[in-house]
């Protein structure tokens, strides 16, 4: 199925991308101007669900797609990093309008009732504590700061509570 056109009645509704006997993949339009379409995706199986934000500003569409997901993997931008280094107003406006700070990712996770938030696809530098603490300021569930090779279990806790 093709992505709905912006402004159409279906533009905010999740739509099925793929389904077979093992998984269902759904997507929804998210806000990443000037790119269209920009999509968030969700994979559901008998084992659980994972939702990927893709590049996006805070998005009510994403909240709807991620409702009750086991793991929400959400991009995060450290706007203060860019502001402190004198990046151009146009660059800063793009970051502010097209990406999500970690506190915003936390708000999305909370509104969706996600069971775990994994921050990923970082823009701007910060230590892991910064990313974690900013997201945890708006979301009271488990927050992980992704690292290369990290794995997360869906559908229930793993032996160490976070990684499979």
Residue frames relative to the residue before (quaternion, step in Angstrom):
aa qw qx qy qz dx dy dz
X 1.0000 0.0000 0.0000 0.0000 0.00 0.00 0.00
X 0.4337 -0.6926 0.5161 0.2565 3.57 -1.02 0.77
X 0.5824 -0.5697 0.4471 0.3693 3.56 -1.22 0.53
X 0.5106 -0.6405 0.4709 0.3276 3.60 -1.01 0.74
X 0.5194 -0.6209 0.4866 0.3285 3.55 -1.19 0.51
X 0.5531 -0.5916 0.4512 0.3748 3.61 -1.05 0.69
X 0.7854 0.3120 -0.2441 0.4756 3.54 -1.05 0.78
X 0.5556 0.5891 -0.4076 0.4220 3.60 1.21 -0.22
X 0.6663 -0.5066 0.3607 0.4115 3.55 -1.24 0.39
X 0.7267 0.4407 -0.2380 0.4701 3.60 1.06 -0.70
X 0.4138 0.7632 -0.4421 0.2257 3.62 1.24 -0.16
X 0.7490 0.3872 -0.2261 0.4879 3.62 1.03 -0.63
X 0.5944 0.5987 -0.3466 0.4101 3.56 1.29 -0.09
X 0.4828 -0.6313 0.5122 0.3257 3.59 -1.01 0.74
X 0.0911 -0.7873 0.6082 0.0433 3.56 -1.11 0.71
X 0.5243 -0.6498 0.4583 0.3046 3.53 -1.12 0.72
X 0.2302 -0.7702 0.5859 0.1024 3.53 -0.96 0.98
X 0.7903 -0.0794 0.1155 0.5965 3.55 1.01 -0.89
X 0.0876 0.7755 -0.6245 0.0303 3.54 -1.16 0.61
X 0.0785 0.7384 -0.6696 0.0181 3.52 -1.21 0.68
X 0.7591 -0.3883 0.2490 0.4593 3.60 -1.21 -0.24
X 0.7185 0.4510 -0.2522 0.4656 3.62 1.21 -0.29
X 0.8243 0.0569 0.0115 0.5632 3.59 0.94 -0.84
X 0.1605 -0.7123 0.6663 0.1515 3.47 -1.42 0.29
X 0.1360 -0.7701 0.6203 0.0602 3.56 -0.93 0.95
X 0.0211 -0.7764 0.6298 -0.0095 3.54 -0.84 1.05
X 0.1432 -0.7767 0.6097 0.0676 3.54 -1.26 0.44
X 0.0901 -0.7596 0.6392 0.0795 3.50 -1.35 0.22
X 0.5259 -0.6065 0.4875 0.3434 3.55 -1.18 0.55
X 0.0693 -0.7696 0.6338 0.0352 3.55 -1.08 0.83
X 0.5594 -0.6310 0.4417 0.3062 3.55 -1.32 0.29
X 0.2326 0.7378 -0.6041 0.1913 3.55 -0.59 1.22
X 0.0099 -0.8386 0.5446 0.0016 3.59 0.63 1.09
X 0.6014 -0.1565 -0.7804 -0.0690 1.58 -2.08 1.36
X 0.4470 0.7165 -0.4413 0.3032 3.60 1.24 0.16
X 0.1393 0.7481 -0.6431 0.0855 3.54 -1.02 0.90
X 0.5506 -0.2875 -0.7816 0.0573 1.53 -1.62 1.81
X 0.1812 -0.7032 0.6711 0.1494 3.51 -1.29 0.55
X 0.1163 -0.8406 0.5290 -0.0045 3.54 -0.76 1.06
X 0.2221 -0.6696 0.6846 0.1834 3.48 -1.36 0.52
X 0.1704 -0.8012 0.5693 0.0704 3.58 -1.08 0.72
X 0.1373 -0.7653 0.6247 0.0729 3.52 -1.22 0.63
X 0.1448 -0.7621 0.6271 0.0706 3.54 -1.04 0.88
X 0.0624 -0.7852 0.6161 -0.0003 3.55 -0.80 1.09
X 0.0539 0.7641 -0.6416 0.0398 3.55 -1.12 0.79
X 0.7092 -0.4158 0.3325 0.4622 3.55 -1.30 -0.08
X 0.6608 0.5280 -0.2951 0.4444 3.60 1.21 -0.47
X 0.7178 -0.3718 0.2618 0.5273 3.58 1.16 -0.48
X 0.4567 -0.6876 0.5050 0.2522 3.54 -1.28 -0.32
X 0.0904 -0.7466 0.6570 0.0530 3.50 -1.27 0.66
X 0.1149 -0.7809 0.6126 0.0422 3.56 -0.95 0.95
X 0.1733 -0.7783 0.6001 0.0632 3.56 -0.94 1.00
X 0.4180 -0.7416 0.4708 0.2315 3.58 -0.70 1.08
X 0.2312 -0.7135 0.6054 0.2664 3.56 0.90 -0.90
X 0.6562 -0.4412 0.3821 0.4784 3.58 -1.25 -0.29
X 0.2674 0.7704 -0.5403 0.2077 3.58 -0.69 1.05
X 0.4489 -0.5759 0.5970 0.3323 3.47 -1.37 0.37
X 0.6836 -0.4057 0.3465 0.4980 3.60 -1.22 0.09
X 0.0543 -0.8440 0.5303 -0.0600 3.53 -0.77 1.05
X 0.3956 -0.6967 0.5528 0.2293 3.55 -0.83 1.03
X 0.5906 0.5611 -0.3709 0.4458 3.60 1.07 -0.62
X 0.6503 0.5080 -0.3068 0.4742 3.57 1.00 -0.86
X 0.5963 0.5536 -0.3604 0.4562 3.60 1.01 -0.76
X 0.6688 0.5000 -0.2979 0.4626 3.58 0.88 -0.95
X 0.6650 0.5040 -0.3045 0.4594 3.60 0.89 -0.91
X 0.7489 0.4310 -0.2099 0.4576 3.59 0.91 -0.95
X 0.3367 0.7749 -0.4936 0.2061 3.60 1.21 -0.01
X 0.8655 0.0497 -0.0810 0.4918 3.54 -0.73 1.17
X 0.3622 0.7550 -0.4879 0.2463 3.61 1.19 0.21
X 0.5349 -0.6164 0.4694 0.3370 3.55 -1.16 0.59
X 0.8016 0.0367 0.0277 0.5960 3.57 0.88 -0.98
X 0.1171 -0.7485 0.6497 0.0625 3.55 -0.93 0.99
X 0.1362 -0.7629 0.6298 0.0530 3.56 -0.65 1.16
X 0.0181 0.8381 -0.5376 0.0909 3.57 -0.38 1.26
X 0.4801 -0.6484 0.5153 0.2889 3.55 -1.02 0.83
X 0.0797 -0.7960 0.5981 0.0473 3.57 -1.23 0.42
X 0.1410 -0.7766 0.6113 0.0579 3.54 -1.07 0.86
X 0.2664 -0.7250 0.6135 0.1644 3.55 -1.09 0.80
X 0.2344 -0.8177 0.5130 0.1146 3.57 0.04 1.31
X 0.6184 0.5624 -0.3527 0.4206 3.60 1.01 -0.73
X 0.5756 0.5808 -0.3770 0.4351 3.60 1.08 -0.64
X 0.7149 0.4445 -0.2548 0.4758 3.58 0.84 -0.97
X 0.6293 0.5365 -0.3365 0.4504 3.59 1.00 -0.81
X 0.6847 0.5080 -0.2829 0.4395 3.60 0.90 -0.95
X 0.7260 0.4188 -0.2368 0.4913 3.58 1.16 -0.45
X 0.5387 -0.6943 0.3646 0.3079 3.56 1.25 0.39
X 0.2112 0.7767 -0.5629 0.1876 3.58 1.01 0.71
X 0.6423 -0.5696 0.3588 0.3664 3.56 -1.14 0.66
X 0.6169 -0.5496 0.4089 0.3875 3.57 -1.18 0.52
X 0.6322 0.5303 -0.3433 0.4487 3.62 1.00 -0.72
X 0.6517 0.5012 -0.3124 0.4759 3.59 0.96 -0.85
X 0.6627 0.5035 -0.3078 0.4611 3.58 0.90 -0.91
X 0.6370 0.5241 -0.3302 0.4589 3.60 0.98 -0.81
X 0.6361 0.5148 -0.3350 0.4671 3.59 0.97 -0.80
X 0.6594 0.5061 -0.3174 0.4565 3.60 0.85 -0.91
X 0.6862 0.4945 -0.2809 0.4535 3.59 0.92 -0.91
X 0.7494 0.4171 -0.2105 0.4692 3.59 1.00 -0.84
X 0.7798 0.3642 -0.1606 0.4832 3.59 1.16 -0.49
X 0.7535 0.3106 -0.1725 0.5532 3.59 1.26 -0.19
X 0.3924 -0.7370 0.5177 0.1866 3.56 -1.28 0.31
X 0.3650 -0.6937 0.5668 0.2536 3.60 -0.85 0.88
X 0.6729 -0.5251 0.3217 0.4098 3.61 -1.13 0.48
X 0.6146 0.5304 -0.3657 0.4553 3.63 1.01 -0.62
X 0.6312 0.5211 -0.3255 0.4734 3.59 1.09 -0.68
X 0.6208 0.5196 -0.3401 0.4784 3.58 1.02 -0.75
X 0.6275 0.5312 -0.3250 0.4674 3.57 1.06 -0.72
X 0.6395 0.5160 -0.3258 0.4675 3.58 0.99 -0.80
X 0.6389 0.5131 -0.3250 0.4721 3.59 0.98 -0.83
X 0.6598 0.5112 -0.3094 0.4557 3.61 0.87 -0.94
X 0.6630 0.5019 -0.3061 0.4634 3.58 0.93 -0.88
X 0.6824 0.4910 -0.2949 0.4541 3.59 0.82 -0.96
X 0.6926 0.4701 -0.2698 0.4760 3.59 1.09 -0.72
X 0.3775 -0.7192 0.4958 0.3074 3.58 1.19 -0.41
X 0.2164 0.7896 -0.5393 0.1974 3.58 1.11 0.70
X 0.4504 -0.7086 0.4790 0.2561 3.57 -1.03 0.77
X 0.7784 0.0394 -0.0141 0.6264 3.60 1.23 -0.47
X 0.1942 -0.7474 0.6255 0.1114 3.55 -1.16 0.74
X 0.0650 -0.7647 0.6408 0.0176 3.53 -0.89 1.01
X 0.2395 -0.7639 0.5853 0.1286 3.57 -0.64 1.14
X 0.0568 0.7951 -0.5938 0.1098 3.53 -0.95 0.98
X 0.7931 0.3144 -0.2150 0.4753 3.56 -1.36 0.00
X 0.0687 0.8613 -0.4940 0.0966 3.54 0.79 1.16
X 0.1131 -0.7520 0.6463 0.0633 3.54 -1.10 0.83
X 0.7521 0.2189 -0.2264 0.5789 3.55 -0.66 1.14
X 0.4353 -0.7184 0.4870 0.2390 3.54 -1.09 0.68
X 0.2021 0.7237 -0.6498 0.1151 3.52 -1.25 0.66
X 0.5102 -0.6164 0.4766 0.3641 3.57 -1.20 0.34
X 0.7066 -0.4799 0.3168 0.4124 3.55 -1.29 0.38
X 0.6205 0.5563 -0.3476 0.4299 3.59 1.02 -0.73
X 0.6224 0.5368 -0.3439 0.4540 3.60 1.00 -0.77
X 0.6754 0.4871 -0.3078 0.4603 3.59 0.76 -1.03
X 0.6772 0.5080 -0.2900 0.4464 3.57 0.84 -1.01
X 0.7215 0.4723 -0.2679 0.4297 3.57 0.68 -1.10
X 0.6253 0.5276 -0.3426 0.4618 3.59 1.02 -0.71
X 0.6774 0.4692 -0.2961 0.4829 3.62 0.89 -0.86
X 0.6679 0.5109 -0.2956 0.4534 3.58 0.98 -0.86
X 0.5634 0.6008 -0.3937 0.4082 3.61 1.19 -0.32
X 0.7790 0.2864 -0.1565 0.5354 3.62 1.20 -0.40
X 0.7398 0.2895 -0.1758 0.5813 3.60 1.30 -0.10
X 0.2398 -0.8206 0.5052 0.1180 3.57 -0.69 1.04
X 0.5192 0.6094 -0.4326 0.4146 3.60 1.23 0.25
X 0.7182 -0.4144 0.3140 0.4624 3.58 -1.29 -0.09
X 0.1016 -0.7724 0.6264 0.0279 3.57 -0.98 0.95
X 0.0595 -0.7798 0.6230 0.0163 3.55 -0.89 0.99
X 0.2779 -0.7023 0.6302 0.1798 3.53 -1.20 0.67
X 0.3829 -0.7707 0.4613 0.2160 3.56 -0.32 1.28
X 0.0790 -0.7411 0.6647 0.0526 3.48 -1.23 0.68
X 0.6605 -0.5097 0.3657 0.4125 3.54 -1.19 0.48
X 0.8251 0.2255 -0.1906 0.4817 3.56 -0.86 1.01
X 0.4684 0.6706 -0.4595 0.3462 3.62 1.21 -0.10
X 0.1184 -0.7714 0.6224 0.0597 3.55 -1.15 0.72
X 0.1417 -0.7907 0.5940 0.0444 3.55 -1.09 0.78
X 0.3801 -0.7233 0.5352 0.2142 3.55 -0.94 0.93
X 0.2247 -0.7396 0.6157 0.1530 3.55 -1.16 0.67
X 0.7907 0.3697 -0.2379 0.4261 3.53 -1.23 0.43
X 0.8059 -0.1152 0.0493 0.5787 3.61 1.19 0.23
X 0.6106 -0.5768 0.3908 0.3766 3.57 -1.19 0.44
X 0.3809 -0.6818 0.5698 0.2559 3.54 -1.16 0.60
X 0.7542 -0.3995 0.2618 0.4506 3.56 -1.28 0.08
X 0.7626 0.3301 -0.1991 0.5195 3.60 0.99 -0.77
X 0.6022 -0.6094 0.3413 0.3867 3.59 1.26 0.19
X 0.8079 0.2200 -0.1295 0.5312 3.62 1.13 -0.31
X 0.8257 0.2175 -0.0918 0.5124 3.56 0.67 -1.01
X 0.3893 -0.7124 0.5368 0.2298 3.52 -1.07 0.77
